[in-house]
Amino acid sequence: MIYEVADIRIVPGQREAFEEAIRRGATTVIAKARGFIDYKVKRCIETPERYLLVVRWETLENHTKDFRESAAFGEWRAIVGPFFAGPPMVEHFEEL
Amino acid sequence: MIYEVADIRIVPGQREAFEEAIRRGATTVIAKARGFIDYKVKRCIETPERYLLVVRWETLENHTKDFRESAAFGEWRAIVGPFFAGPPMVEHFEEL
């Protein structure tokens, strides 16, 4: 089990719409992907346009290959991408 | 309840010693602070010197005031600070 952590900056003034979109994208697209376990979204207190999306996957490849190389990735990006102020910074983590 | 998320870069070649130190600092110092709930450490797969420390606190002030302005903060930094390649990037988050 690994964690995908996406550090996201959105365009100002779009928090409410983005929060609806990321919930919808996660539950209707990501949650159906092979190896998906669960997800959480964290909203930054100091930087209002910053969010962390944390997705647990069974394996690294479930995210980097199975999901990113599937049509679902395009569906996901169509839902949340319009809110992004730039490309999210995405890396993967193991828990100590 | 809020999340402290510290994005940490350590000096190369010190992973094992740092992982022992951060566990020790979290359990012997941070865990005794007012408002502490729990903590997790995540180790980055792509960037071997990157870690995320995630601490749950009852309130924002339990971290920013009660902990950071206490002697315990100095004890904590004495344990983990020598491993840091630079100041950690620390912000706070609410869960959606």
N, CA and C atoms of all chains as a GROMACS GRO file, in nm:
protein
  576
    1MET      N    1   0.084  -0.120   0.000
    1MET     CA    2   0.000   0.000   0.000
    1MET      C    3   0.088   0.125   0.000
    2ILE      N    4   0.058   0.219  -0.090
    2ILE     CA    5   0.135   0.343  -0.097
    2ILE      C    6   0.039   0.462  -0.100
    3TYR      N    7   0.096   0.578  -0.069
    3TYR     CA    8   0.020   0.703  -0.072
    3TYR      C    9   0.061   0.786  -0.191
    4GLU      N   10  -0.034   0.830  -0.271
    4GLU     CA   11  -0.012   0.938  -0.366
    4GLU      C   12  -0.045   1.067  -0.293
    5VAL      N   13   0.048   1.163  -0.296
    5VAL     CA   14   0.020   1.294  -0.236
    5VAL      C   15   0.033   1.400  -0.346
    6ALA      N   16  -0.078   1.463  -0.379
    6ALA     CA   17  -0.078   1.568  -0.480
    6ALA      C   18  -0.094   1.702  -0.410
    7ASP      N   19   0.005   1.789  -0.431
    7ASP     CA   20   0.005   1.924  -0.373
    7ASP      C   21  -0.050   2.017  -0.481
    8ILE      N   22  -0.170   2.068  -0.455
    8ILE     CA   23  -0.248   2.137  -0.558
    8ILE      C   24  -0.264   2.285  -0.524
    9ARG      N   25  -0.246   2.372  -0.623
    9ARG     CA   26  -0.279   2.515  -0.608
    9ARG      C   27  -0.389   2.546  -0.709
   10ILE      N   28  -0.497   2.606  -0.660
   10ILE     CA   29  -0.606   2.639  -0.752
   10ILE      C   30  -0.609   2.790  -0.777
   11VAL      N   31  -0.684   2.828  -0.878
   11VAL     CA   32  -0.699   2.971  -0.906
   11VAL      C   33  -0.783   3.033  -0.793
   12PRO      N   34  -0.753   3.157  -0.755
   12PRO     CA   35  -0.823   3.220  -0.643
   12PRO      C   36  -0.974   3.232  -0.667
   13GLY      N   37  -1.048   3.227  -0.558
   13GLY     CA   38  -1.192   3.252  -0.566
   13GLY      C   39  -1.275   3.133  -0.608
   14GLN      N   40  -1.214   3.015  -0.614
   14GLN     CA   41  -1.285   2.898  -0.668
   14GLN      C   42  -1.296   2.785  -0.567
   15ARG      N   43  -1.275   2.815  -0.439
   15ARG     CA   44  -1.268   2.707  -0.342
   15ARG      C   45  -1.393   2.619  -0.339
   16GLU      N   46  -1.508   2.683  -0.331
   16GLU     CA   47  -1.631   2.605  -0.317
   16GLU      C   48  -1.654   2.514  -0.439
   17ALA      N   49  -1.637   2.571  -0.557
   17ALA     CA   50  -1.658   2.492  -0.679
   17ALA      C   51  -1.552   2.382  -0.691
   18PHE      N   52  -1.428   2.414  -0.656
   18PHE     CA   53  -1.323   2.313  -0.662
   18PHE      C   54  -1.349   2.199  -0.564
   19GLU      N   55  -1.392   2.232  -0.445
   19GLU     CA   56  -1.416   2.128  -0.344
   19GLU      C   57  -1.528   2.033  -0.389
   20GLU      N   58  -1.628   2.088  -0.453
   20GLU     CA   59  -1.733   2.002  -0.508
   20GLU      C   60  -1.676   1.914  -0.619
   21ALA      N   61  -1.594   1.975  -0.704
   21ALA     CA   62  -1.539   1.902  -0.819
   21ALA      C   63  -1.444   1.791  -0.775
   22ILE      N   64  -1.358   1.819  -0.679
   22ILE     CA   65  -1.259   1.716  -0.642
   22ILE      C   66  -1.329   1.600  -0.572
   23ARG      N   67  -1.430   1.630  -0.493
   23ARG     CA   68  -1.507   1.521  -0.430
   23ARG      C   69  -1.575   1.436  -0.539
   24ARG      N   70  -1.634   1.504  -0.637
   24ARG     CA   71  -1.704   1.433  -0.743
   24ARG      C   72  -1.605   1.351  -0.826
   25GLY      N   73  -1.493   1.411  -0.862
   25GLY     CA   74  -1.392   1.339  -0.940
   25GLY      C   75  -1.337   1.220  -0.866
   26ALA      N   76  -1.314   1.237  -0.737
   26ALA     CA   77  -1.258   1.126  -0.658
   26ALA      C   78  -1.359   1.012  -0.646
   27THR      N   79  -1.483   1.046  -0.619
   27THR     CA   80  -1.581   0.940  -0.594
   27THR      C   81  -1.632   0.876  -0.723
   28THR      N   82  -1.641   0.953  -0.832
   28THR     CA   83  -1.698   0.896  -0.955
   28THR      C   84  -1.592   0.840  -1.049
   29VAL      N   85  -1.467   0.883  -1.037
   29VAL     CA   86  -1.363   0.837  -1.130
   29VAL      C   87  -1.252   0.760  -1.056
   30ILE      N   88  -1.182   0.827  -0.966
   30ILE     CA   89  -1.066   0.762  -0.901
   30ILE      C   90  -1.109   0.639  -0.821
   31ALA      N   91  -1.222   0.651  -0.752
   31ALA     CA   92  -1.265   0.541  -0.664
   31ALA      C   93  -1.296   0.412  -0.741
   32LYS      N   94  -1.313   0.425  -0.873
   32LYS     CA   95  -1.343   0.305  -0.952
   32LYS      C   96  -1.218   0.242  -1.013
   33ALA      N   97  -1.103   0.304  -0.991
   33ALA     CA   98  -0.980   0.256  -1.053
   33ALA      C   99  -0.927   0.132  -0.981
   34ARG      N  100  -0.854   0.050  -1.058
   34ARG     CA  101  -0.792  -0.070  -1.003
   34ARG      C  102  -0.692  -0.032  -0.893
   35GLY      N  103  -0.704  -0.095  -0.778
   35GLY     CA  104  -0.607  -0.073  -0.671
   35GLY      C  105  -0.637   0.045  -0.580
   36PHE      N  106  -0.743   0.119  -0.609
   36PHE     CA  107  -0.782   0.231  -0.522
   36PHE      C  108  -0.824   0.178  -0.385
   37ILE      N  109  -0.777   0.242  -0.279
   37ILE     CA  110  -0.819   0.205  -0.144
   37ILE      C  111  -0.910   0.314  -0.085
   38ASP      N  112  -0.857   0.434  -0.071
   38ASP     CA  113  -0.941   0.546  -0.024
   38ASP      C  114  -0.871   0.679  -0.054
   39TYR      N  115  -0.936   0.789  -0.025
   39TYR     CA  116  -0.876   0.920  -0.052
   39TYR      C  117  -0.920   1.017   0.056
   40LYS      N  118  -0.838   1.122   0.072
   40LYS     CA  119  -0.873   1.234   0.159
   40LYS      C  120  -0.829   1.362   0.092
   41VAL      N  121  -0.903   1.469   0.118
   41VAL     CA  122  -0.865   1.601   0.069
   41VAL      C  123  -0.845   1.691   0.190
   42LYS      N  124  -0.730   1.759   0.193
   42LYS     CA  125  -0.701   1.852   0.302
   42LYS      C  126  -0.689   1.993   0.245
   43ARG      N  127  -0.753   2.088   0.313
   43ARG     CA  128  -0.756   2.228   0.271
   43ARG      C  129  -0.661   2.307   0.360
   44CYS      N  130  -0.572   2.385   0.300
   44CYS     CA  131  -0.471   2.457   0.377
   44CYS      C  132  -0.530   2.578   0.449
   45ILE      N  133  -0.487   2.597   0.572
   45ILE     CA  134  -0.536   2.710   0.651
   45ILE      C  135  -0.460   2.838   0.614
   46GLU      N  136  -0.327   2.831   0.600
   46GLU     CA  137  -0.248   2.952   0.574
   46GLU      C  138  -0.255   2.998   0.428
   47THR      N  139  -0.264   2.903   0.336
   47THR     CA  140  -0.264   2.933   0.192
   47THR      C  141  -0.397   2.885   0.134
   48PRO      N  142  -0.493   2.976   0.120
   48PRO     CA  143  -0.631   2.934   0.087
   48PRO      C  144  -0.645   2.859  -0.045
   49GLU      N  145  -0.549   2.876  -0.137
   49GLU     CA  146  -0.562   2.808  -0.266
   49GLU      C  147  -0.486   2.675  -0.269
   50ARG      N  148  -0.434   2.634  -0.155
   50ARG     CA  149  -0.356   2.509  -0.151
   50ARG      C  150  -0.438   2.394  -0.094
   51TYR      N  151  -0.430   2.279  -0.160
   51TYR     CA  152  -0.496   2.156  -0.113
   51TYR      C  153  -0.399   2.040  -0.125
   52LEU      N  154  -0.418   1.942  -0.040
   52LEU     CA  155  -0.348   1.814  -0.056
   52LEU      C  156  -0.452   1.707  -0.085
   53LEU      N  157  -0.433   1.636  -0.193
   53LEU     CA  158  -0.513   1.516  -0.221
   53LEU      C  159  -0.426   1.396  -0.188
   54VAL      N  160  -0.474   1.312  -0.099
   54VAL     CA  161  -0.398   1.194  -0.058
   54VAL      C  162  -0.480   1.070  -0.095
   55VAL      N  163  -0.427   0.990  -0.186
   55VAL     CA  164  -0.496   0.869  -0.231
   55VAL      C  165  -0.412   0.749  -0.192
   56ARG      N  166  -0.477   0.652  -0.130
   56ARG     CA  167  -0.406   0.526  -0.101
   56ARG      C  168  -0.435   0.428  -0.214
   57TRP      N  169  -0.326   0.368  -0.266
   57TRP     CA  170  -0.334   0.268  -0.372
   57TRP      C  171  -0.270   0.138  -0.323
   58GLU      N  172  -0.317   0.029  -0.378
   58GLU     CA  173  -0.256  -0.102  -0.342
   58GLU      C  174  -0.109  -0.106  -0.381
   59THR      N  175  -0.076  -0.058  -0.501
   59THR     CA  176   0.063  -0.057  -0.548
   59THR      C  177   0.090   0.076  -0.619
   60LEU      N  178   0.218   0.110  -0.633
   60LEU     CA  179   0.259   0.230  -0.706
   60LEU      C  180   0.208   0.225  -0.850
   61GLU      N  181   0.217   0.108  -0.912
   61GLU     CA  182   0.179   0.094  -1.052
   61GLU      C  183   0.028   0.110  -1.072
   62ASN      N  184  -0.051   0.081  -0.970
   62ASN     CA  185  -0.195   0.103  -0.982
   62ASN      C  186  -0.223   0.250  -1.013
   63HIS      N  187  -0.139   0.340  -0.959
   63HIS     CA  188  -0.157   0.481  -0.991
   63HIS      C  189  -0.082   0.521  -1.117
   64THR      N  190   0.050   0.490  -1.120
   64THR     CA  191   0.134   0.546  -1.228
   64THR      C  192   0.107   0.481  -1.364
   65LYS      N  193   0.064   0.357  -1.362
   65LYS     CA  194   0.037   0.288  -1.489
   65LYS      C  195  -0.114   0.270  -1.510
   66ASP      N  196  -0.175   0.188  -1.425
   66ASP     CA  197  -0.315   0.150  -1.448
   66ASP      C  198  -0.406   0.272  -1.457
   67PHE      N  199  -0.387   0.367  -1.365
   67PHE     CA  200  -0.477   0.483  -1.367
   67PHE      C  201  -0.433   0.588  -1.468
   68ARG      N  202  -0.306   0.628  -1.461
   68ARG     CA  203  -0.262   0.740  -1.545
   68ARG      C  204  -0.265   0.707  -1.693
   69GLU      N  205  -0.255   0.580  -1.726
   69GLU     CA  206  -0.256   0.542  -1.868
   69GLU      C  207  -0.395   0.499  -1.915
   70SER      N  208  -0.496   0.519  -1.830
   70SER     CA  209  -0.632   0.481  -1.867
   70SER      C  210  -0.712   0.604  -1.909
   71ALA      N  211  -0.826   0.580  -1.970
   71ALA     CA  212  -0.915   0.689  -2.010
   71ALA      C  213  -0.967   0.764  -1.887
   72ALA      N  214  -0.972   0.695  -1.773
   72ALA     CA  215  -1.022   0.758  -1.650
   72ALA      C  216  -0.938   0.878  -1.610
   73PHE      N  217  -0.809   0.875  -1.642
   73PHE     CA  218  -0.724   0.987  -1.605
   73PHE      C  219  -0.770   1.115  -1.676
   74GLY      N  220  -0.806   1.102  -1.801
   74GLY     CA  221  -0.858   1.217  -1.875
   74GLY      C  222  -0.990   1.268  -1.819
   75GLU      N  223  -1.075   1.173  -1.776
   75GLU     CA  224  -1.204   1.213  -1.716
   75GLU      C  225  -1.181   1.291  -1.587
   76TRP      N  226  -1.087   1.241  -1.506
   76TRP     CA  227  -1.052   1.307  -1.380
   76TRP      C  228  -0.998   1.447  -1.404
   77ARG      N  229  -0.904   1.458  -1.499
   77ARG     CA  230  -0.844   1.588  -1.526
   77ARG      C  231  -0.946   1.686  -1.587
   78ALA      N  232  -1.043   1.634  -1.658
   78ALA     CA  233  -1.146   1.723  -1.714
   78ALA      C  234  -1.230   1.784  -1.603
   79ILE      N  235  -1.247   1.710  -1.494
   79ILE     CA  236  -1.328   1.759  -1.382
   79ILE      C  237  -1.250   1.859  -1.296
   80VAL      N  238  -1.126   1.828  -1.261
   80VAL     CA  239  -1.051   1.913  -1.167
   80VAL      C  240  -0.950   2.006  -1.233
   81GLY      N  241  -0.902   1.969  -1.351
   81GLY     CA  242  -0.796   2.045  -1.417
   81GLY      C  243  -0.827   2.194  -1.436
   82PRO      N  244  -0.951   2.231  -1.472
   82PRO     CA  245  -0.982   2.372  -1.494
   82PRO      C  246  -0.958   2.461  -1.371
   83PHE      N  247  -0.953   2.402  -1.254
   83PHE     CA  248  -0.932   2.481  -1.132
   83PHE      C  249  -0.783   2.498  -1.099
   84PHE      N  250  -0.697   2.419  -1.159
   84PHE     CA  251  -0.554   2.420  -1.122
   84PHE      C  252  -0.486   2.549  -1.166
   85ALA      N  253  -0.408   2.608  -1.075
   85ALA     CA  254  -0.330   2.727  -1.111
   85ALA      C  255  -0.200   2.687  -1.181
   86GLY      N  256  -0.164   2.560  -1.171
   86GLY     CA  257  -0.043   2.506  -1.234
   86GLY      C  258  -0.047   2.356  -1.217
   87PRO      N  259   0.051   2.285  -1.273
   87PRO     CA  260   0.052   2.139  -1.257
   87PRO      C  261   0.071   2.102  -1.110
   88PRO      N  262  -0.011   2.013  -1.055
   88PRO     CA  263   0.009   1.968  -0.917
   88PRO      C  264   0.145   1.901  -0.902
   89MET      N  265   0.202   1.911  -0.784
   89MET     CA  266   0.327   1.842  -0.752
   89MET      C  267   0.288   1.709  -0.690
   90VAL      N  268   0.314   1.601  -0.762
   90VAL     CA  269   0.268   1.468  -0.718
   90VAL      C  270   0.387   1.376  -0.692
   91GLU      N  271   0.395   1.322  -0.572
   91GLU     CA  272   0.491   1.216  -0.543
   91GLU      C  273   0.422   1.109  -0.460
   92HIS      N  274   0.494   0.999  -0.440
   92HIS     CA  275   0.437   0.884  -0.370
   92HIS      C  276   0.516   0.854  -0.244
   93PHE      N  277   0.446   0.800  -0.145
   93PHE     CA  278   0.506   0.782  -0.013
   93PHE      C  279   0.470   0.645   0.044
   94GLU      N  280   0.562   0.597   0.128
   94GLU     CA  281   0.538   0.479   0.210
   94GLU      C  282   0.528   0.528   0.354
   95GLU      N  283   0.449   0.460   0.435
   95GLU     CA  284   0.442   0.499   0.575
   95GLU      C  285   0.552   0.429   0.654
   96LEU      N  286   0.616   0.501   0.740
   96LEU     CA  287   0.720   0.443   0.825
   96LEU      C  288   0.658   0.346   0.923
   97MET      N  289  -1.011   1.976   1.524
   97MET     CA  290  -0.892   1.899   1.495
   97MET      C  291  -0.829   1.948   1.364
   98ILE      N  292  -0.698   1.971   1.365
   98ILE     CA  293  -0.628   2.016   1.244
   98ILE      C  294  -0.504   1.930   1.222
   99TYR      N  295  -0.454   1.937   1.099
   99TYR     CA  296  -0.332   1.865   1.062
   99TYR      C  297  -0.217   1.962   1.045
  100GLU      N  298  -0.107   1.936   1.110
  100GLU     CA  299   0.020   2.000   1.076
  100GLU      C  300   0.087   1.911   0.971
  101VAL      N  301   0.127   1.968   0.860
  101VAL     CA  302   0.200   1.891   0.759
  101VAL      C  303   0.336   1.957   0.739
  102ALA      N  304   0.442   1.888   0.776
  102ALA     CA  305   0.578   1.938   0.760
  102ALA      C  306   0.644   1.862   0.646
  103ASP      N  307   0.686   1.938   0.544
  103ASP     CA  308   0.753   1.880   0.427
  103ASP      C  309   0.903   1.896   0.452
  104ILE      N  310   0.969   1.784   0.473
  104ILE     CA  311   1.106   1.783   0.525
  104ILE      C  312   1.203   1.728   0.419
  105ARG      N  313   1.318   1.793   0.404
  105ARG     CA  314   1.428   1.739   0.321
  105ARG      C  315   1.547   1.719   0.413
  106ILE      N  316   1.602   1.600   0.410
  106ILE     CA  317   1.717   1.573   0.496
  106ILE      C  318   1.844   1.566   0.413
  107VAL      N  319   1.956   1.571   0.481
  107VAL     CA  320   2.085   1.557   0.412
  107VAL      C  321   2.097   1.413   0.362
  108PRO      N  322   2.157   1.393   0.244
  108PRO     CA  323   2.166   1.259   0.186
  108PRO      C  324   2.242   1.161   0.276
  109GLY      N  325   2.204   1.034   0.265
  109GLY     CA  326   2.277   0.928   0.334
  109GLY      C  327   2.243   0.912   0.481
  110GLN      N  328   2.134   0.978   0.526
  110GLN     CA  329   2.103   0.975   0.669
  110GLN      C  330   1.964   0.919   0.697
  111ARG      N  331   1.908   0.847   0.602
  111ARG     CA  332   1.770   0.803   0.619
  111ARG      C  333   1.748   0.720   0.745
  112GLU      N  334   1.832   0.620   0.765
  112GLU     CA  335   1.810   0.530   0.877
  112GLU      C  336   1.819   0.604   1.010
  113ALA      N  337   1.921   0.688   1.025
  113ALA     CA  338   1.939   0.762   1.151
  113ALA      C  339   1.827   0.865   1.168
  114PHE      N  340   1.786   0.929   1.060
  114PHE     CA  341   1.677   1.026   1.070
  114PHE      C  342   1.546   0.959   1.109
  115GLU      N  343   1.519   0.844   1.050
  115GLU     CA  344   1.393   0.775   1.081
  115GLU      C  345   1.387   0.733   1.228
  116GLU      N  346   1.499   0.692   1.281
  116GLU     CA  347   1.504   0.661   1.425
  116GLU      C  348   1.482   0.789   1.506
  117ALA      N  349   1.546   0.898   1.464
  117ALA     CA  350   1.536   1.024   1.540
  117ALA      C  351   1.395   1.082   1.535
  118ILE      N  352   1.331   1.080   1.419
  118ILE     CA  353   1.198   1.142   1.410
  118ILE      C  354   1.096   1.061   1.490
  119ARG      N  355   1.111   0.929   1.489
  119ARG     CA  356   1.022   0.847   1.572
  119ARG      C  357   1.043   0.880   1.720
  120ARG      N  358   1.170   0.890   1.759
  120ARG     CA  359   1.202   0.916   1.898
  120ARG      C  360   1.154   1.056   1.939
  121GLY      N  361   1.178   1.154   1.852
  121GLY     CA  362   1.133   1.290   1.885
  121GLY      C  363   0.981   1.300   1.893
  122ALA      N  364   0.913   1.230   1.803
  122ALA     CA  365   0.767   1.236   1.804
  122ALA      C  366   0.711   1.169   1.928
  123THR      N  367   0.766   1.053   1.963
  123THR     CA  368   0.707   0.979   2.075
  123THR      C  369   0.750   1.034   2.211
  124THR      N  370   0.871   1.086   2.220
  124THR     CA  371   0.918   1.133   2.352
  124THR      C  372   0.892   1.281   2.375
  125VAL      N  373   0.873   1.360   2.271
  125VAL     CA  374   0.854   1.505   2.290
  125VAL      C  375   0.716   1.549   2.241
  126ILE      N  376   0.690   1.534   2.111
  126ILE     CA  377   0.564   1.587   2.056
  126ILE      C  378   0.443   1.519   2.119
  127ALA      N  379   0.453   1.390   2.140
  127ALA     CA  380   0.337   1.315   2.192
  127ALA      C  381   0.295   1.360   2.332
  128LYS      N  382   0.385   1.431   2.401
  128LYS     CA  383   0.351   1.478   2.535
  128LYS      C  384   0.294   1.619   2.536
  129ALA      N  385   0.287   1.681   2.420
  129ALA     CA  386   0.242   1.821   2.414
  129ALA      C  387   0.090   1.832   2.428
  130ARG      N  388   0.047   1.947   2.478
  130ARG     CA  389  -0.095   1.974   2.494
  130ARG      C  390  -0.163   1.970   2.356
  131GLY      N  391  -0.272   1.896   2.347
  131GLY     CA  392  -0.350   1.896   2.224
  131GLY      C  393  -0.304   1.797   2.118
  132PHE      N  394  -0.195   1.727   2.146
  132PHE     CA  395  -0.146   1.625   2.051
  132PHE      C  396  -0.248   1.512   2.039
  133ILE      N  397  -0.276   1.470   1.917
  133ILE     CA  398  -0.365   1.354   1.896
  133ILE      C  399  -0.284   1.234   1.847
  134ASP      N  400  -0.219   1.247   1.732
  134ASP     CA  401  -0.135   1.140   1.682
  134ASP      C  402  -0.044   1.193   1.571
  135TYR      N  403   0.045   1.109   1.522
  135TYR     CA  404   0.136   1.152   1.415
  135TYR      C  405   0.164   1.036   1.321
  136LYS      N  406   0.204   1.073   1.199
  136LYS     CA  407   0.251   0.975   1.103
  136LYS      C  408   0.369   1.034   1.028
  137VAL      N  409   0.460   0.947   0.987
  137VAL     CA  410   0.571   0.989   0.904
  137VAL      C  411   0.563   0.913   0.773
  138LYS      N  412   0.572   0.986   0.662
  138LYS     CA  413   0.570   0.924   0.530
  138LYS      C  414   0.703   0.951   0.459
  139ARG      N  415   0.758   0.847   0.400
  139ARG     CA  416   0.888   0.853   0.331
  139ARG      C  417   0.863   0.855   0.180
  140CYS      N  418   0.923   0.949   0.111
  140CYS     CA  419   0.896   0.965  -0.032
  140CYS      C  420   0.967   0.857  -0.114
  141ILE      N  421   0.897   0.805  -0.213
  141ILE     CA  422   0.954   0.702  -0.300
  141ILE      C  423   1.043   0.765  -0.407
  142GLU      N  424   0.998   0.873  -0.471
  142GLU     CA  425   1.074   0.934  -0.580
  142GLU      C  426   1.194   1.017  -0.532
  143THR      N  427   1.180   1.083  -0.419
  143THR     CA  428   1.283   1.174  -0.366
  143THR      C  429   1.327   1.119  -0.230
  144PRO      N  430   1.437   1.043  -0.228
  144PRO     CA  431   1.473   0.968  -0.107
  144PRO      C  432   1.498   1.054   0.017
  145GLU      N  433   1.527   1.182  -0.001
  145GLU     CA  434   1.554   1.267   0.116
  145GLU      C  435   1.429   1.343   0.162
  146ARG      N  436   1.314   1.313   0.102
  146ARG     CA  437   1.192   1.386   0.137
  146ARG      C  438   1.103   1.303   0.229
  147TYR      N  439   1.053   1.368   0.333
  147TYR     CA  440   0.958   1.305   0.426
  147TYR      C  441   0.843   1.402   0.453
  148LEU      N  442   0.728   1.348   0.485
  148LEU     CA  443   0.618   1.427   0.537
  148LEU      C  444   0.592   1.382   0.680
  149LEU      N  445   0.592   1.479   0.770
  149LEU     CA  446   0.548   1.453   0.907
  149LEU      C  447   0.409   1.513   0.920
  150VAL      N  448   0.313   1.430   0.956
  150VAL     CA  449   0.174   1.476   0.971
  150VAL      C  450   0.133   1.457   1.116
  151VAL      N  451   0.105   1.567   1.184
  151VAL     CA  452   0.064   1.561   1.324
  151VAL      C  453  -0.078   1.615   1.336
  152ARG      N  454  -0.162   1.539   1.405
  152ARG     CA  455  -0.296   1.590   1.433
  152ARG      C  456  -0.297   1.657   1.570
  153TRP      N  457  -0.349   1.779   1.574
  153TRP     CA  458  -0.361   1.856   1.697
  153TRP      C  459  -0.508   1.890   1.720
  154GLU      N  460  -0.543   1.906   1.847
  154GLU     CA  461  -0.682   1.946   1.879
  154GLU      C  462  -0.715   2.081   1.815
  155THR      N  463  -0.623   2.178   1.829
  155THR     CA  464  -0.645   2.312   1.772
  155THR      C  465  -0.516   2.360   1.706
  156LEU      N  466  -0.529   2.460   1.620
  156LEU     CA  467  -0.412   2.521   1.555
  156LEU      C  468  -0.317   2.577   1.660
  157GLU      N  469  -0.371   2.642   1.762
  157GLU     CA  470  -0.289   2.706   1.865
  157GLU      C  471  -0.213   2.604   1.950
  158ASN      N  472  -0.265   2.483   1.962
  158ASN     CA  473  -0.191   2.380   2.035
  158ASN      C  474  -0.053   2.359   1.970
  159HIS      N  475  -0.047   2.374   1.837
  159HIS     CA  476   0.083   2.362   1.771
  159HIS      C  477   0.157   2.495   1.767
  160THR      N  478   0.091   2.598   1.713
  160THR     CA  479   0.162   2.724   1.686
  160THR      C  480   0.200   2.801   1.812
  161LYS      N  481   0.122   2.787   1.916
  161LYS     CA  482   0.152   2.859   2.041
  161LYS      C  483   0.204   2.762   2.148
  162ASP      N  484   0.116   2.672   2.192
  162ASP     CA  485   0.150   2.588   2.307
  162ASP      C  486   0.279   2.508   2.284
  163PHE      N  487   0.291   2.451   2.164
  163PHE     CA  488   0.409   2.369   2.141
  163PHE      C  489   0.529   2.453   2.098
  164ARG      N  490   0.510   2.537   1.997
  164ARG     CA  491   0.625   2.609   1.942
  164ARG      C  492   0.686   2.708   2.041
  165GLU      N  493   0.607   2.756   2.135
  165GLU     CA  494   0.660   2.852   2.232
  165GLU      C  495   0.703   2.783   2.362
  166SER      N  496   0.705   2.651   2.362
  166SER     CA  497   0.746   2.578   2.483
  166SER      C  498   0.890   2.530   2.469
  167ALA      N  499   0.947   2.489   2.581
  167ALA     CA  500   1.083   2.433   2.580
  167ALA      C  501   1.087   2.304   2.498
  168ALA      N  502   0.973   2.236   2.488
  168ALA     CA  503   0.968   2.110   2.414
  168ALA      C  504   1.006   2.129   2.267
  169PHE      N  505   0.974   2.246   2.211
  169PHE     CA  506   1.008   2.270   2.071
  169PHE      C  507   1.160   2.265   2.051
  170GLY      N  508   1.233   2.322   2.143
  170GLY     CA  509   1.379   2.316   2.136
  170GLY      C  510   1.431   2.173   2.149
  171GLU      N  511   1.367   2.095   2.236
  171GLU     CA  512   1.408   1.955   2.252
  171GLU      C  513   1.386   1.876   2.123
  172TRP      N  514   1.270   1.900   2.063
  172TRP     CA  515   1.236   1.835   1.937
  172TRP      C  516   1.336   1.871   1.828
  173ARG      N  517   1.363   1.999   1.813
  173ARG     CA  518   1.455   2.043   1.709
  173ARG      C  519   1.598   1.995   1.733
  174ALA      N  520   1.634   1.978   1.857
  174ALA     CA  521   1.767   1.925   1.887
  174ALA      C  522   1.781   1.780   1.839
  175ILE      N  523   1.670   1.708   1.839
  175ILE     CA  524   1.671   1.568   1.796
  175ILE      C  525   1.671   1.554   1.644
  176VAL      N  526   1.583   1.630   1.577
  176VAL     CA  527   1.567   1.612   1.433
  176VAL      C  528   1.638   1.717   1.348
  177GLY      N  529   1.661   1.836   1.404
  177GLY     CA  530   1.718   1.947   1.328
  177GLY      C  531   1.850   1.916   1.259
  178PRO      N  532   1.941   1.842   1.323
  178PRO     CA  533   2.070   1.814   1.260
  178PRO      C  534   2.059   1.740   1.126
  179PHE      N  535   1.946   1.675   1.103
  179PHE     CA  536   1.928   1.601   0.977
  179PHE      C  537   1.871   1.687   0.864
  180PHE      N  538   1.814   1.803   0.898
  180PHE     CA  539   1.744   1.884   0.798
  180PHE      C  540   1.842   1.946   0.698
  181ALA      N  541   1.808   1.936   0.569
  181ALA     CA  542   1.888   2.002   0.466
  181ALA      C  543   1.851   2.149   0.454
  182GLY      N  544   1.737   2.187   0.511
  182GLY     CA  545   1.690   2.326   0.510
  182GLY      C  546   1.569   2.333   0.601
  183PRO      N  547   1.514   2.452   0.621
  183PRO     CA  548   1.396   2.462   0.708
  183PRO      C  549   1.278   2.385   0.647
  184PRO      N  550   1.209   2.302   0.724
  184PRO     CA  551   1.092   2.233   0.671
  184PRO      C  552   0.984   2.333   0.630
  185MET      N  553   0.905   2.297   0.532
  185MET     CA  554   0.793   2.380   0.490
  185MET      C  555   0.671   2.330   0.568
  186VAL      N  556   0.621   2.410   0.660
  186VAL     CA  557   0.514   2.365   0.750
  186VAL      C  558   0.388   2.450   0.732
  187GLU      N  559   0.278   2.385   0.700
  187GLU     CA  560   0.149   2.454   0.700
  187GLU      C  561   0.046   2.363   0.768
  188HIS      N  562  -0.072   2.417   0.787
  188HIS     CA  563  -0.178   2.345   0.860
  188HIS      C  564  -0.299   2.325   0.770
  189PHE      N  565  -0.370   2.216   0.795
  189PHE     CA  566  -0.479   2.177   0.706
  189PHE      C  567  -0.601   2.132   0.785
  190GLU      N  568  -0.716   2.153   0.723
  190GLU     CA  569  -0.843   2.097   0.772
  190GLU      C  570  -0.884   1.990   0.672
  191GLU      N  571  -0.952   1.887   0.722
  191GLU     CA  572  -0.999   1.785   0.629
  191GLU      C  573  -1.136   1.826   0.573
  192LEU      N  574  -1.152   1.807   0.444
  192LEU     CA  575  -1.281   1.839   0.381
  192LEU      C  576  -1.387   1.743   0.431
   0.00000   0.00000   0.00000
